[in-house]
Amino acid sequence: MRTNTLFALLGAGVSMAAPIMNKRVTLDAAATAEAQVRDDTATRAFSDTAIKTSDGQCLSVTSGTGDFRENLVPVKIAKCDGSAGQKWDVITKGEHNDQAGTALFVSSLIQGCLNFDPRRQPGNQVLLFSCGGRADGEGKVTNSQLFTFDGKSTSIPLAPTNQAGTCFFSNNGNLDQQGCSGNAAQLFTIGDGAAAPAPPADAPAPPADAPAPPANAPTPPPANSGALPNGEKLTKLDAAATAEAQVRDDTATRAFSGAPIKTSDGQCLSVISGTGDFRENLVPVNISPCDGSAGQQFDVITKGKHNDQAGTALIVSSLIQGCLNFDPRRQPGNQVLLFSCGGRADGEGKVTNSQLFTFDGKSNTIPLAPTNQAGTCLFSNNGQLDQQGCSGNAAQLFTIGDGAAAPAPPADAPAPPADAPAPPASAPAPPANNGALPNGEKLTKLDAAATAEAQVRDDTATRAFSNAAIKTADGQCLSVISGTGDFRENLVPVNISPCDGSAGQKFDVITKGKHNDQAGTALIVSSLIRGCLNFDPRRQPGNQVLLFSCGGRADGEGAVTNSQLFTFDGKSTSTPLAPTNQAGTCLFNNNGQLDQQGCSNGANQLFTISA
């Protein structure tokens, strides 16, 4: 109490731009410019107006109190002062609103949209976020930002359309949510209370393709560059940020260096520096006539800082040093790009399966099959590298270099450590069923931020086994596929499949850690997804054994739950999978899916952990 009183007294004596509890962050100018973009084509019922509570205070935001892209900015209730942080646009139609009878409430200062996310912690669910709902500014329309609005009223409840019966109110100086009651505390007045003005009769609409003026002029293209392919544009690079994000791994084992990668019709994969973002991420990969240029040269890395998986390879631009990356969450036609190796935009990533492609270490004609989505192969789609289901046809085959096999490593290369896993005899072939997912599963578009919060590796944990296969009595493997659960990688089915050494068949067995404080038990954790094997008897039979965020909370904030703890003596390699939340229950292979039944001590209920 004394500390709070001291700060209150200091605050009374010093004029401050931000509420005391807000923390300032250093904004990334380029990332913010991408994430927070004014929609100049939009229809605005009101522009640069105040939004007032029933007691005459104003909604207020402070730039720099969210994240580095000006997302997650708190919305406060403060005394009206006419400042830029208290001005709002009310948009009834535009790039991020295609729903009649609704409006976006957009900060005129920041250009972020008022957003309600019921997945967040209570008291922190109403924030500004990039309009369209994607952190990087590439979102289209999301109902978490659409509020009921008749297009003319000035005294309204702020009722988000993504959760019926929810209304905003002032909660001790913060904009918060509660069930709608119709009382005055849930009514907000737009501007001075006058009706929305009619649009001017002769106001010319801006052309649909008129670009907003950029914050910084892009780097001009070289005089001889000509038009860029596929409508690409050059971006002004940030030299320091690029140097951090795109780093050559000089310790890596390269099967090929500076080699072209050719399609079946003899064209080459090609990248152009400056066509991605300010850090050389998100660079398109095109298919062009081979010309021997630096943008057509690639390294094929089988082991290194960003590849610790046998039977896989990174495809790295020798020019940019970014890795070929497949991201199924992006818009179709824009899912195959170069990205910082390791998968973190700032270059701090380690290993990600979105950049690992099946490779036996020696072949020179291969499909480019990413390991983060089974049955997916890359192909040339009208001059751009794209993805489709694997079919085995020539259009999905690529030749590395001149067609000669990968050179053998030097004779004096050090032997791998004794405990290093042996590489598979050959890379797993794409499924013969043209990429169909098992058991009728479907891929879901993942929310990157929500997934990162929900699925977190416990680096403090004690692991009895790491990256181990878990095999049934008949020699098949537990297997998961990223993207087959919900948007946070929860509720992922666990299948039984022929063992192929893929990342989706590797598990950690944790005997102590953040999510296991019970002796004689273990968590079974997907090394790929980081979710825990979970038995929920409340779900429908046949759908009770799934991966779920460790700790049992969908948002990743859970601690320990017995639905994820399995009996384990800490050393055995042949064990039943018996969840501790229902005595006498054992898991088994039910026609290719992990399921549950009463324990019988039968061989079909024993699983072998194979490191």
JOVENKA-V334578 format. One record per helix or strand of 3 or more residues. SS is the DSSP state (H for helix, E for strand). FROM is the first residue (numbers start at 1). TO is the last residue. If there is no record, write none. Layout:
# JOVENKA-V334578
{{SS;FROM;TO} {SS;FROM;TO}}
This chain:
# JOVENKA-V334578
{{H;2;13} {H;29;35} {E;43;49} {E;58;60} {E;76;78} {H;84;86} {E;88;94} {E;102;107} {E;113;116} {E;126;129} {E;155;157} {E;166;171} {E;174;179} {H;184;186} {E;187;190} {H;229;231} {H;239;245} {E;253;259} {E;268;270} {E;286;288} {H;294;296} {E;298;304} {E;312;317} {E;323;326} {E;336;339} {E;365;367} {E;376;381} {E;384;389} {H;394;396} {E;397;400} {H;438;440} {H;448;454} {E;462;471} {E;477;479} {E;495;497} {H;503;505} {E;507;513} {E;521;526} {E;532;535} {E;545;548} {E;574;576} {E;585;590} {E;593;598} {H;603;605} {E;606;610}}
